[in-house]
Amino acid sequence: MIKDVLQQMQALAQAAGGPNPAREAGAAPAGGFAAELQRSLARVSNAQEAANLKAQAFELGEPGVALNDVMIDMQKASIAFQTTIQVRNRLVAAYQEIASMPV
């Protein structure tokens, strides 16, 4: 589920960026909306991964990992993911609205 949504968001980010020969040639990606969307997706993914790793560490009984830290990190990752879903929904709605406009 999460990976499917992230893949859809990444596809949307690539579509928003359009063809970019410099990016395909291995040059640094240009700034703009698509690049910021990619960075945001990476941050959400990193937050989820960090929360999962901390939860696993707690389950294994590693010292220095408190339950409240695990719960806070899980909530942060959940909120970040829910926000990403809402952004995607608004982008899709905006795209559909623009696509339905008469030319």
Secondary structure by P-SEA (a helix, b strand, c coil): caaaaaaaaaaaaaaaacccccccccccccccaaaaaaaaaaaaaaaaaaaaaaaaaaaaccccccaaaaaaaaaaaaaaaaaaaaaaaaaaaaaaaaaaccc
